Amino acid sequence: MARGPYEKSGMIRDTSLPPMRTVRERFEIVFPYKDVKSGKEKQRRLTTEVLDVEVRLLYLPYGERNQDHFIWKISKNRVRIGAGL
């Protein structure tokens, strides 16, 4: 057994990829911003409206990043504020 009982108990998030079924995940990406004082108020201003996002789907045996991992898929996208709204 590679894992001890302390790693087997507790709340576990299902991160498996079942065969022949689509799995969707949702991630929140925070755009970089600056806090700017305008009189007595603080306002947040975005420093950019475009982000380049790269997502990698990796196989990690035993959940550790070592020499045995390999990349299944890489996806690169450009994200803009307001896209998809």
Number of C-alpha atoms within 10 A of each C-alpha: 4 4 8 8 8 7 8 9 8 8 6 8 6 6 8 7 9 8 7 6 7 7 10 5 5 5 5 5 9 7 15 13 13 11 11 11 10 8 7 6 8 11 13 11 12 13 10 11 12 13 15 9 11 10 10 11 11 13 15 14 12 11 8 10 12 10 8 10 14 13 10 9 10 10 9 10 10 9 15 13 12 7 6 6 4
